[in-house]
Amino acid sequence: MEERHRRVLLRQNPQWRDESLDTYEFRRDAYDTIARDLKHRQILAVVGLRRVGKTVLLKQIMGELDGTVPKLNLGYISFDDRDFQRYETADELVNYFLTFSDREKMRYLFLDEIQKIPNWPDLLKTLYDTEKNLKMVISGSSSLEMKGYR
């Protein structure tokens, strides 16, 4: 993994450095539904227009999990970073998380702006089929680009 990618990933995951996650007090309507569905293995998708609070919602859910699961079992990757928008890089970033997480316990991976990755459904399908104890929550700004991948 490139050093710059590792640094960005560490910056996106303050819990890995024993720092607190930035969350907001205001809860979106979907918060309770997503929090309730975390116990199911299915991939959760948060879809909507840009700037409506999807990233805030993901981080609030992560904040709820912080302290209840090992810090290394809680991962967040934002694909807003242009360098992260290649399939190979995305796969490498996810595998970095998987390498350091405890496979014996539930792991939570939040993938923000997933639609920016080419062939992202293939990546998710492979992870879902091969990784036990992995809950994925994805978000995407363009419902048109995500449509048909439900």
Phi and psi in radians as a Rosetta constraint file:
Dihedral C 1 N 2 CA 2 C 2 CIRCULARHARMONIC -1.142 0.35
Dihedral N 2 CA 2 C 2 N 3 CIRCULARHARMONIC 2.501 0.35
Dihedral C 2 N 3 CA 3 C 3 CIRCULARHARMONIC -1.042 0.35
Dihedral N 3 CA 3 C 3 N 4 CIRCULARHARMONIC -0.692 0.35
Dihedral C 3 N 4 CA 4 C 4 CIRCULARHARMONIC -1.104 0.35
Dihedral N 4 CA 4 C 4 N 5 CIRCULARHARMONIC -0.700 0.35
Dihedral C 4 N 5 CA 5 C 5 CIRCULARHARMONIC -1.114 0.35
Dihedral N 5 CA 5 C 5 N 6 CIRCULARHARMONIC -0.734 0.35
Dihedral C 5 N 6 CA 6 C 6 CIRCULARHARMONIC -1.100 0.35
Dihedral N 6 CA 6 C 6 N 7 CIRCULARHARMONIC -0.738 0.35
Dihedral C 6 N 7 CA 7 C 7 CIRCULARHARMONIC -1.107 0.35
Dihedral N 7 CA 7 C 7 N 8 CIRCULARHARMONIC -0.753 0.35
Dihedral C 7 N 8 CA 8 C 8 CIRCULARHARMONIC -1.116 0.35
Dihedral N 8 CA 8 C 8 N 9 CIRCULARHARMONIC -0.748 0.35
Dihedral C 8 N 9 CA 9 C 9 CIRCULARHARMONIC -1.095 0.35
Dihedral N 9 CA 9 C 9 N 10 CIRCULARHARMONIC -0.719 0.35
Dihedral C 9 N 10 CA 10 C 10 CIRCULARHARMONIC -1.137 0.35
Dihedral N 10 CA 10 C 10 N 11 CIRCULARHARMONIC -0.627 0.35
Dihedral C 10 N 11 CA 11 C 11 CIRCULARHARMONIC -1.196 0.35
Dihedral N 11 CA 11 C 11 N 12 CIRCULARHARMONIC -0.597 0.35
Dihedral C 11 N 12 CA 12 C 12 CIRCULARHARMONIC -1.284 0.35
Dihedral N 12 CA 12 C 12 N 13 CIRCULARHARMONIC -0.259 0.35
Dihedral C 12 N 13 CA 13 C 13 CIRCULARHARMONIC -2.185 0.35
Dihedral N 13 CA 13 C 13 N 14 CIRCULARHARMONIC 1.287 0.35
Dihedral C 13 N 14 CA 14 C 14 CIRCULARHARMONIC -1.062 0.35
Dihedral N 14 CA 14 C 14 N 15 CIRCULARHARMONIC -0.454 0.35
Dihedral C 14 N 15 CA 15 C 15 CIRCULARHARMONIC -1.086 0.35
Dihedral N 15 CA 15 C 15 N 16 CIRCULARHARMONIC -0.465 0.35
Dihedral C 15 N 16 CA 16 C 16 CIRCULARHARMONIC -1.214 0.35
Dihedral N 16 CA 16 C 16 N 17 CIRCULARHARMONIC -0.359 0.35
Dihedral C 16 N 17 CA 17 C 17 CIRCULARHARMONIC -1.811 0.35
Dihedral N 17 CA 17 C 17 N 18 CIRCULARHARMONIC 0.318 0.35
Dihedral C 17 N 18 CA 18 C 18 CIRCULARHARMONIC 1.036 0.35
Dihedral N 18 CA 18 C 18 N 19 CIRCULARHARMONIC 0.547 0.35
Dihedral C 18 N 19 CA 19 C 19 CIRCULARHARMONIC -1.846 0.35
Dihedral N 19 CA 19 C 19 N 20 CIRCULARHARMONIC 2.759 0.35
Dihedral C 19 N 20 CA 20 C 20 CIRCULARHARMONIC -1.428 0.35
Dihedral N 20 CA 20 C 20 N 21 CIRCULARHARMONIC 2.685 0.35
Dihedral C 20 N 21 CA 21 C 21 CIRCULARHARMONIC -1.419 0.35
Dihedral N 21 CA 21 C 21 N 22 CIRCULARHARMONIC 2.448 0.35
Dihedral C 21 N 22 CA 22 C 22 CIRCULARHARMONIC -1.421 0.35
Dihedral N 22 CA 22 C 22 N 23 CIRCULARHARMONIC 2.037 0.35
Dihedral C 22 N 23 CA 23 C 23 CIRCULARHARMONIC -2.287 0.35
Dihedral N 23 CA 23 C 23 N 24 CIRCULARHARMONIC 2.850 0.35
Dihedral C 23 N 24 CA 24 C 24 CIRCULARHARMONIC -1.886 0.35
Dihedral N 24 CA 24 C 24 N 25 CIRCULARHARMONIC 2.635 0.35
Dihedral C 24 N 25 CA 25 C 25 CIRCULARHARMONIC -1.199 0.35
Dihedral N 25 CA 25 C 25 N 26 CIRCULARHARMONIC -0.685 0.35
Dihedral C 25 N 26 CA 26 C 26 CIRCULARHARMONIC -1.112 0.35
Dihedral N 26 CA 26 C 26 N 27 CIRCULARHARMONIC 2.245 0.35
Dihedral C 26 N 27 CA 27 C 27 CIRCULARHARMONIC -1.813 0.35
Dihedral N 27 CA 27 C 27 N 28 CIRCULARHARMONIC 2.245 0.35
Dihedral C 27 N 28 CA 28 C 28 CIRCULARHARMONIC -1.211 0.35
Dihedral N 28 CA 28 C 28 N 29 CIRCULARHARMONIC 2.763 0.35
Dihedral C 28 N 29 CA 29 C 29 CIRCULARHARMONIC -1.010 0.35
Dihedral N 29 CA 29 C 29 N 30 CIRCULARHARMONIC -0.608 0.35
Dihedral C 29 N 30 CA 30 C 30 CIRCULARHARMONIC -1.351 0.35
Dihedral N 30 CA 30 C 30 N 31 CIRCULARHARMONIC -0.163 0.35
Dihedral C 30 N 31 CA 31 C 31 CIRCULARHARMONIC -0.952 0.35
Dihedral N 31 CA 31 C 31 N 32 CIRCULARHARMONIC -0.920 0.35
Dihedral C 31 N 32 CA 32 C 32 CIRCULARHARMONIC -1.105 0.35
Dihedral N 32 CA 32 C 32 N 33 CIRCULARHARMONIC -0.669 0.35
Dihedral C 32 N 33 CA 33 C 33 CIRCULARHARMONIC -1.123 0.35
Dihedral N 33 CA 33 C 33 N 34 CIRCULARHARMONIC -0.809 0.35
Dihedral C 33 N 34 CA 34 C 34 CIRCULARHARMONIC -1.160 0.35
Dihedral N 34 CA 34 C 34 N 35 CIRCULARHARMONIC -0.790 0.35
Dihedral C 34 N 35 CA 35 C 35 CIRCULARHARMONIC -1.024 0.35
Dihedral N 35 CA 35 C 35 N 36 CIRCULARHARMONIC -0.717 0.35
Dihedral C 35 N 36 CA 36 C 36 CIRCULARHARMONIC -1.148 0.35
Dihedral N 36 CA 36 C 36 N 37 CIRCULARHARMONIC -0.675 0.35
Dihedral C 36 N 37 CA 37 C 37 CIRCULARHARMONIC -1.440 0.35
Dihedral N 37 CA 37 C 37 N 38 CIRCULARHARMONIC 0.008 0.35
Dihedral C 37 N 38 CA 38 C 38 CIRCULARHARMONIC -1.131 0.35
Dihedral N 38 CA 38 C 38 N 39 CIRCULARHARMONIC -0.404 0.35
Dihedral C 38 N 39 CA 39 C 39 CIRCULARHARMONIC -1.339 0.35
Dihedral N 39 CA 39 C 39 N 40 CIRCULARHARMONIC -0.244 0.35
Dihedral C 39 N 40 CA 40 C 40 CIRCULARHARMONIC -1.640 0.35
Dihedral N 40 CA 40 C 40 N 41 CIRCULARHARMONIC 2.570 0.35
Dihedral C 40 N 41 CA 41 C 41 CIRCULARHARMONIC -1.293 0.35
Dihedral N 41 CA 41 C 41 N 42 CIRCULARHARMONIC -0.368 0.35
Dihedral C 41 N 42 CA 42 C 42 CIRCULARHARMONIC -0.966 0.35
Dihedral N 42 CA 42 C 42 N 43 CIRCULARHARMONIC 2.663 0.35
Dihedral C 42 N 43 CA 43 C 43 CIRCULARHARMONIC -1.327 0.35
Dihedral N 43 CA 43 C 43 N 44 CIRCULARHARMONIC 2.259 0.35
Dihedral C 43 N 44 CA 44 C 44 CIRCULARHARMONIC -1.682 0.35
Dihedral N 44 CA 44 C 44 N 45 CIRCULARHARMONIC 2.393 0.35
Dihedral C 44 N 45 CA 45 C 45 CIRCULARHARMONIC -2.108 0.35
Dihedral N 45 CA 45 C 45 N 46 CIRCULARHARMONIC 2.275 0.35
Dihedral C 45 N 46 CA 46 C 46 CIRCULARHARMONIC -1.947 0.35
Dihedral N 46 CA 46 C 46 N 47 CIRCULARHARMONIC 1.982 0.35
Dihedral C 46 N 47 CA 47 C 47 CIRCULARHARMONIC -2.138 0.35
Dihedral N 47 CA 47 C 47 N 48 CIRCULARHARMONIC 2.476 0.35
Dihedral C 47 N 48 CA 48 C 48 CIRCULARHARMONIC 3.062 0.35
Dihedral N 48 CA 48 C 48 N 49 CIRCULARHARMONIC 3.089 0.35
Dihedral C 48 N 49 CA 49 C 49 CIRCULARHARMONIC -1.125 0.35
Dihedral N 49 CA 49 C 49 N 50 CIRCULARHARMONIC 2.839 0.35
Dihedral C 49 N 50 CA 50 C 50 CIRCULARHARMONIC -1.137 0.35
Dihedral N 50 CA 50 C 50 N 51 CIRCULARHARMONIC 2.556 0.35
Dihedral C 50 N 51 CA 51 C 51 CIRCULARHARMONIC 1.204 0.35
Dihedral N 51 CA 51 C 51 N 52 CIRCULARHARMONIC 0.480 0.35
Dihedral C 51 N 52 CA 52 C 52 CIRCULARHARMONIC -1.804 0.35
Dihedral N 52 CA 52 C 52 N 53 CIRCULARHARMONIC -0.070 0.35
Dihedral C 52 N 53 CA 53 C 53 CIRCULARHARMONIC 1.927 0.35
Dihedral N 53 CA 53 C 53 N 54 CIRCULARHARMONIC 0.318 0.35
Dihedral C 53 N 54 CA 54 C 54 CIRCULARHARMONIC -1.121 0.35
Dihedral N 54 CA 54 C 54 N 55 CIRCULARHARMONIC -0.781 0.35
Dihedral C 54 N 55 CA 55 C 55 CIRCULARHARMONIC -1.127 0.35
Dihedral N 55 CA 55 C 55 N 56 CIRCULARHARMONIC -0.735 0.35
Dihedral C 55 N 56 CA 56 C 56 CIRCULARHARMONIC -1.029 0.35
Dihedral N 56 CA 56 C 56 N 57 CIRCULARHARMONIC -0.767 0.35
Dihedral C 56 N 57 CA 57 C 57 CIRCULARHARMONIC -1.062 0.35
Dihedral N 57 CA 57 C 57 N 58 CIRCULARHARMONIC -0.798 0.35
Dihedral C 57 N 58 CA 58 C 58 CIRCULARHARMONIC -1.040 0.35
Dihedral N 58 CA 58 C 58 N 59 CIRCULARHARMONIC -0.771 0.35
Dihedral C 58 N 59 CA 59 C 59 CIRCULARHARMONIC -1.210 0.35
Dihedral N 59 CA 59 C 59 N 60 CIRCULARHARMONIC -0.559 0.35
Dihedral C 59 N 60 CA 60 C 60 CIRCULARHARMONIC -1.137 0.35
Dihedral N 60 CA 60 C 60 N 61 CIRCULARHARMONIC -0.735 0.35
Dihedral C 60 N 61 CA 61 C 61 CIRCULARHARMONIC -1.121 0.35
Dihedral N 61 CA 61 C 61 N 62 CIRCULARHARMONIC -0.729 0.35
Dihedral C 61 N 62 CA 62 C 62 CIRCULARHARMONIC -1.061 0.35
Dihedral N 62 CA 62 C 62 N 63 CIRCULARHARMONIC -0.727 0.35
Dihedral C 62 N 63 CA 63 C 63 CIRCULARHARMONIC -1.062 0.35
Dihedral N 63 CA 63 C 63 N 64 CIRCULARHARMONIC -0.630 0.35
Dihedral C 63 N 64 CA 64 C 64 CIRCULARHARMONIC -1.145 0.35
Dihedral N 64 CA 64 C 64 N 65 CIRCULARHARMONIC -0.640 0.35
Dihedral C 64 N 65 CA 65 C 65 CIRCULARHARMONIC -1.390 0.35
Dihedral N 65 CA 65 C 65 N 66 CIRCULARHARMONIC -0.481 0.35
Dihedral C 65 N 66 CA 66 C 66 CIRCULARHARMONIC -1.041 0.35
Dihedral N 66 CA 66 C 66 N 67 CIRCULARHARMONIC 2.176 0.35
Dihedral C 66 N 67 CA 67 C 67 CIRCULARHARMONIC 1.748 0.35
Dihedral N 67 CA 67 C 67 N 68 CIRCULARHARMONIC -0.338 0.35
Dihedral C 67 N 68 CA 68 C 68 CIRCULARHARMONIC -1.806 0.35
Dihedral N 68 CA 68 C 68 N 69 CIRCULARHARMONIC -0.303 0.35
Dihedral C 68 N 69 CA 69 C 69 CIRCULARHARMONIC -2.232 0.35
Dihedral N 69 CA 69 C 69 N 70 CIRCULARHARMONIC 2.727 0.35
Dihedral C 69 N 70 CA 70 C 70 CIRCULARHARMONIC -0.974 0.35
Dihedral N 70 CA 70 C 70 N 71 CIRCULARHARMONIC 2.443 0.35
Dihedral C 70 N 71 CA 71 C 71 CIRCULARHARMONIC -0.982 0.35
Dihedral N 71 CA 71 C 71 N 72 CIRCULARHARMONIC -0.624 0.35
Dihedral C 71 N 72 CA 72 C 72 CIRCULARHARMONIC -1.337 0.35
Dihedral N 72 CA 72 C 72 N 73 CIRCULARHARMONIC -0.133 0.35
Dihedral C 72 N 73 CA 73 C 73 CIRCULARHARMONIC -1.667 0.35
Dihedral N 73 CA 73 C 73 N 74 CIRCULARHARMONIC 0.174 0.35
Dihedral C 73 N 74 CA 74 C 74 CIRCULARHARMONIC -2.152 0.35
Dihedral N 74 CA 74 C 74 N 75 CIRCULARHARMONIC 1.922 0.35
Dihedral C 74 N 75 CA 75 C 75 CIRCULARHARMONIC -2.216 0.35
Dihedral N 75 CA 75 C 75 N 76 CIRCULARHARMONIC 2.520 0.35
Dihedral C 75 N 76 CA 76 C 76 CIRCULARHARMONIC -2.320 0.35
Dihedral N 76 CA 76 C 76 N 77 CIRCULARHARMONIC 2.283 0.35
Dihedral C 76 N 77 CA 77 C 77 CIRCULARHARMONIC -2.291 0.35
Dihedral N 77 CA 77 C 77 N 78 CIRCULARHARMONIC 2.126 0.35
Dihedral C 77 N 78 CA 78 C 78 CIRCULARHARMONIC -1.739 0.35
Dihedral N 78 CA 78 C 78 N 79 CIRCULARHARMONIC 2.204 0.35
Dihedral C 78 N 79 CA 79 C 79 CIRCULARHARMONIC -1.623 0.35
Dihedral N 79 CA 79 C 79 N 80 CIRCULARHARMONIC 0.322 0.35
Dihedral C 79 N 80 CA 80 C 80 CIRCULARHARMONIC -1.185 0.35
Dihedral N 80 CA 80 C 80 N 81 CIRCULARHARMONIC -0.512 0.35
Dihedral C 80 N 81 CA 81 C 81 CIRCULARHARMONIC -1.155 0.35
Dihedral N 81 CA 81 C 81 N 82 CIRCULARHARMONIC 2.111 0.35
Dihedral C 81 N 82 CA 82 C 82 CIRCULARHARMONIC -0.992 0.35
Dihedral N 82 CA 82 C 82 N 83 CIRCULARHARMONIC -0.642 0.35
Dihedral C 82 N 83 CA 83 C 83 CIRCULARHARMONIC -1.138 0.35
Dihedral N 83 CA 83 C 83 N 84 CIRCULARHARMONIC -0.394 0.35
Dihedral C 83 N 84 CA 84 C 84 CIRCULARHARMONIC -1.484 0.35
Dihedral N 84 CA 84 C 84 N 85 CIRCULARHARMONIC -0.074 0.35
Dihedral C 84 N 85 CA 85 C 85 CIRCULARHARMONIC -1.565 0.35
Dihedral N 85 CA 85 C 85 N 86 CIRCULARHARMONIC 0.557 0.35
Dihedral C 85 N 86 CA 86 C 86 CIRCULARHARMONIC -2.041 0.35
Dihedral N 86 CA 86 C 86 N 87 CIRCULARHARMONIC 2.499 0.35
Dihedral C 86 N 87 CA 87 C 87 CIRCULARHARMONIC -0.980 0.35
Dihedral N 87 CA 87 C 87 N 88 CIRCULARHARMONIC -0.803 0.35
Dihedral C 87 N 88 CA 88 C 88 CIRCULARHARMONIC -1.090 0.35
Dihedral N 88 CA 88 C 88 N 89 CIRCULARHARMONIC -0.705 0.35
Dihedral C 88 N 89 CA 89 C 89 CIRCULARHARMONIC -1.182 0.35
Dihedral N 89 CA 89 C 89 N 90 CIRCULARHARMONIC -0.769 0.35
Dihedral C 89 N 90 CA 90 C 90 CIRCULARHARMONIC -1.028 0.35
Dihedral N 90 CA 90 C 90 N 91 CIRCULARHARMONIC -0.784 0.35
Dihedral C 90 N 91 CA 91 C 91 CIRCULARHARMONIC -1.062 0.35
Dihedral N 91 CA 91 C 91 N 92 CIRCULARHARMONIC -0.720 0.35
Dihedral C 91 N 92 CA 92 C 92 CIRCULARHARMONIC -1.121 0.35
Dihedral N 92 CA 92 C 92 N 93 CIRCULARHARMONIC -0.739 0.35
Dihedral C 92 N 93 CA 93 C 93 CIRCULARHARMONIC -1.125 0.35
Dihedral N 93 CA 93 C 93 N 94 CIRCULARHARMONIC -0.768 0.35
Dihedral C 93 N 94 CA 94 C 94 CIRCULARHARMONIC -1.104 0.35
Dihedral N 94 CA 94 C 94 N 95 CIRCULARHARMONIC -0.759 0.35
Dihedral C 94 N 95 CA 95 C 95 CIRCULARHARMONIC -1.152 0.35
Dihedral N 95 CA 95 C 95 N 96 CIRCULARHARMONIC -0.525 0.35
Dihedral C 95 N 96 CA 96 C 96 CIRCULARHARMONIC -1.052 0.35
Dihedral N 96 CA 96 C 96 N 97 CIRCULARHARMONIC -0.828 0.35
Dihedral C 96 N 97 CA 97 C 97 CIRCULARHARMONIC -1.055 0.35
Dihedral N 97 CA 97 C 97 N 98 CIRCULARHARMONIC -0.833 0.35
Dihedral C 97 N 98 CA 98 C 98 CIRCULARHARMONIC -1.096 0.35
Dihedral N 98 CA 98 C 98 N 99 CIRCULARHARMONIC -0.598 0.35
Dihedral C 98 N 99 CA 99 C 99 CIRCULARHARMONIC -1.107 0.35
Dihedral N 99 CA 99 C 99 N 100 CIRCULARHARMONIC -0.664 0.35
Dihedral C 99 N 100 CA 100 C 100 CIRCULARHARMONIC -1.709 0.35
Dihedral N 100 CA 100 C 100 N 101 CIRCULARHARMONIC -0.124 0.35
Dihedral C 100 N 101 CA 101 C 101 CIRCULARHARMONIC -1.499 0.35
Dihedral N 101 CA 101 C 101 N 102 CIRCULARHARMONIC 2.794 0.35
Dihedral C 101 N 102 CA 102 C 102 CIRCULARHARMONIC -1.532 0.35
Dihedral N 102 CA 102 C 102 N 103 CIRCULARHARMONIC 1.850 0.35
Dihedral C 102 N 103 CA 103 C 103 CIRCULARHARMONIC -1.150 0.35
Dihedral N 103 CA 103 C 103 N 104 CIRCULARHARMONIC -0.296 0.35
Dihedral C 103 N 104 CA 104 C 104 CIRCULARHARMONIC -1.395 0.35
Dihedral N 104 CA 104 C 104 N 105 CIRCULARHARMONIC -0.266 0.35
Dihedral C 104 N 105 CA 105 C 105 CIRCULARHARMONIC -2.054 0.35
Dihedral N 105 CA 105 C 105 N 106 CIRCULARHARMONIC 2.844 0.35
Dihedral C 105 N 106 CA 106 C 106 CIRCULARHARMONIC -1.100 0.35
Dihedral N 106 CA 106 C 106 N 107 CIRCULARHARMONIC 2.354 0.35
Dihedral C 106 N 107 CA 107 C 107 CIRCULARHARMONIC -2.030 0.35
Dihedral N 107 CA 107 C 107 N 108 CIRCULARHARMONIC 2.489 0.35
Dihedral C 107 N 108 CA 108 C 108 CIRCULARHARMONIC -2.125 0.35
Dihedral N 108 CA 108 C 108 N 109 CIRCULARHARMONIC 2.129 0.35
Dihedral C 108 N 109 CA 109 C 109 CIRCULARHARMONIC -2.118 0.35
Dihedral N 109 CA 109 C 109 N 110 CIRCULARHARMONIC 2.119 0.35
Dihedral C 109 N 110 CA 110 C 110 CIRCULARHARMONIC -1.868 0.35
Dihedral N 110 CA 110 C 110 N 111 CIRCULARHARMONIC 2.075 0.35
Dihedral C 110 N 111 CA 111 C 111 CIRCULARHARMONIC -1.999 0.35
Dihedral N 111 CA 111 C 111 N 112 CIRCULARHARMONIC 1.857 0.35
Dihedral C 111 N 112 CA 112 C 112 CIRCULARHARMONIC -1.658 0.35
Dihedral N 112 CA 112 C 112 N 113 CIRCULARHARMONIC 2.339 0.35
Dihedral C 112 N 113 CA 113 C 113 CIRCULARHARMONIC 1.089 0.35
Dihedral N 113 CA 113 C 113 N 114 CIRCULARHARMONIC 0.773 0.35
Dihedral C 113 N 114 CA 114 C 114 CIRCULARHARMONIC -1.048 0.35
Dihedral N 114 CA 114 C 114 N 115 CIRCULARHARMONIC -0.483 0.35
Dihedral C 114 N 115 CA 115 C 115 CIRCULARHARMONIC -1.136 0.35
Dihedral N 115 CA 115 C 115 N 116 CIRCULARHARMONIC -0.215 0.35
Dihedral C 115 N 116 CA 116 C 116 CIRCULARHARMONIC -1.380 0.35
Dihedral N 116 CA 116 C 116 N 117 CIRCULARHARMONIC -0.110 0.35
Dihedral C 116 N 117 CA 117 C 117 CIRCULARHARMONIC -1.682 0.35
Dihedral N 117 CA 117 C 117 N 118 CIRCULARHARMONIC 2.198 0.35
Dihedral C 117 N 118 CA 118 C 118 CIRCULARHARMONIC -1.100 0.35
Dihedral N 118 CA 118 C 118 N 119 CIRCULARHARMONIC 2.430 0.35
Dihedral C 118 N 119 CA 119 C 119 CIRCULARHARMONIC 1.018 0.35
Dihedral N 119 CA 119 C 119 N 120 CIRCULARHARMONIC 0.572 0.35
Dihedral C 119 N 120 CA 120 C 120 CIRCULARHARMONIC -1.020 0.35
Dihedral N 120 CA 120 C 120 N 121 CIRCULARHARMONIC -0.559 0.35
Dihedral C 120 N 121 CA 121 C 121 CIRCULARHARMONIC -1.086 0.35
Dihedral N 121 CA 121 C 121 N 122 CIRCULARHARMONIC -0.573 0.35
Dihedral C 121 N 122 CA 122 C 122 CIRCULARHARMONIC -1.142 0.35
Dihedral N 122 CA 122 C 122 N 123 CIRCULARHARMONIC -0.712 0.35
Dihedral C 122 N 123 CA 123 C 123 CIRCULARHARMONIC -1.073 0.35
Dihedral N 123 CA 123 C 123 N 124 CIRCULARHARMONIC -0.817 0.35
Dihedral C 123 N 124 CA 124 C 124 CIRCULARHARMONIC -1.138 0.35
Dihedral N 124 CA 124 C 124 N 125 CIRCULARHARMONIC -0.709 0.35
Dihedral C 124 N 125 CA 125 C 125 CIRCULARHARMONIC -1.084 0.35
Dihedral N 125 CA 125 C 125 N 126 CIRCULARHARMONIC -0.780 0.35
Dihedral C 125 N 126 CA 126 C 126 CIRCULARHARMONIC -1.071 0.35
Dihedral N 126 CA 126 C 126 N 127 CIRCULARHARMONIC -0.795 0.35
Dihedral C 126 N 127 CA 127 C 127 CIRCULARHARMONIC -1.097 0.35
Dihedral N 127 CA 127 C 127 N 128 CIRCULARHARMONIC -0.783 0.35
Dihedral C 127 N 128 CA 128 C 128 CIRCULARHARMONIC -1.077 0.35
Dihedral N 128 CA 128 C 128 N 129 CIRCULARHARMONIC -0.700 0.35
Dihedral C 128 N 129 CA 129 C 129 CIRCULARHARMONIC -1.330 0.35
Dihedral N 129 CA 129 C 129 N 130 CIRCULARHARMONIC -0.451 0.35
Dihedral C 129 N 130 CA 130 C 130 CIRCULARHARMONIC -1.932 0.35
Dihedral N 130 CA 130 C 130 N 131 CIRCULARHARMONIC -0.311 0.35
Dihedral C 130 N 131 CA 131 C 131 CIRCULARHARMONIC -1.914 0.35
Dihedral N 131 CA 131 C 131 N 132 CIRCULARHARMONIC 2.026 0.35
Dihedral C 131 N 132 CA 132 C 132 CIRCULARHARMONIC -1.434 0.35
Dihedral N 132 CA 132 C 132 N 133 CIRCULARHARMONIC 2.780 0.35
Dihedral C 132 N 133 CA 133 C 133 CIRCULARHARMONIC 0.969 0.35
Dihedral N 133 CA 133 C 133 N 134 CIRCULARHARMONIC 0.693 0.35
Dihedral C 133 N 134 CA 134 C 134 CIRCULARHARMONIC -2.249 0.35
Dihedral N 134 CA 134 C 134 N 135 CIRCULARHARMONIC 2.069 0.35
Dihedral C 134 N 135 CA 135 C 135 CIRCULARHARMONIC -1.850 0.35
Dihedral N 135 CA 135 C 135 N 136 CIRCULARHARMONIC 2.201 0.35
Dihedral C 135 N 136 CA 136 C 136 CIRCULARHARMONIC -1.970 0.35
Dihedral N 136 CA 136 C 136 N 137 CIRCULARHARMONIC 2.368 0.35
Dihedral C 136 N 137 CA 137 C 137 CIRCULARHARMONIC -2.152 0.35
Dihedral N 137 CA 137 C 137 N 138 CIRCULARHARMONIC 2.136 0.35
Dihedral C 137 N 138 CA 138 C 138 CIRCULARHARMONIC -2.019 0.35
Dihedral N 138 CA 138 C 138 N 139 CIRCULARHARMONIC 2.718 0.35
Dihedral C 138 N 139 CA 139 C 139 CIRCULARHARMONIC -2.351 0.35
Dihedral N 139 CA 139 C 139 N 140 CIRCULARHARMONIC 2.711 0.35
Dihedral C 139 N 140 CA 140 C 140 CIRCULARHARMONIC -2.675 0.35
Dihedral N 140 CA 140 C 140 N 141 CIRCULARHARMONIC 2.449 0.35
Dihedral C 140 N 141 CA 141 C 141 CIRCULARHARMONIC -1.432 0.35
Dihedral N 141 CA 141 C 141 N 142 CIRCULARHARMONIC -0.508 0.35
Dihedral C 141 N 142 CA 142 C 142 CIRCULARHARMONIC -1.912 0.35
Dihedral N 142 CA 142 C 142 N 143 CIRCULARHARMONIC 1.783 0.35
Dihedral C 142 N 143 CA 143 C 143 CIRCULARHARMONIC -1.114 0.35
Dihedral N 143 CA 143 C 143 N 144 CIRCULARHARMONIC -0.439 0.35
Dihedral C 143 N 144 CA 144 C 144 CIRCULARHARMONIC -1.152 0.35
Dihedral N 144 CA 144 C 144 N 145 CIRCULARHARMONIC -0.703 0.35
Dihedral C 144 N 145 CA 145 C 145 CIRCULARHARMONIC -1.271 0.35
Dihedral N 145 CA 145 C 145 N 146 CIRCULARHARMONIC -0.457 0.35
Dihedral C 145 N 146 CA 146 C 146 CIRCULARHARMONIC -1.599 0.35
Dihedral N 146 CA 146 C 146 N 147 CIRCULARHARMONIC -0.281 0.35
Dihedral C 146 N 147 CA 147 C 147 CIRCULARHARMONIC -1.025 0.35
Dihedral N 147 CA 147 C 147 N 148 CIRCULARHARMONIC 2.425 0.35
Dihedral C 147 N 148 CA 148 C 148 CIRCULARHARMONIC 1.609 0.35
Dihedral N 148 CA 148 C 148 N 149 CIRCULARHARMONIC -0.117 0.35
Dihedral C 148 N 149 CA 149 C 149 CIRCULARHARMONIC -1.885 0.35
Dihedral N 149 CA 149 C 149 N 150 CIRCULARHARMONIC 0.445 0.35
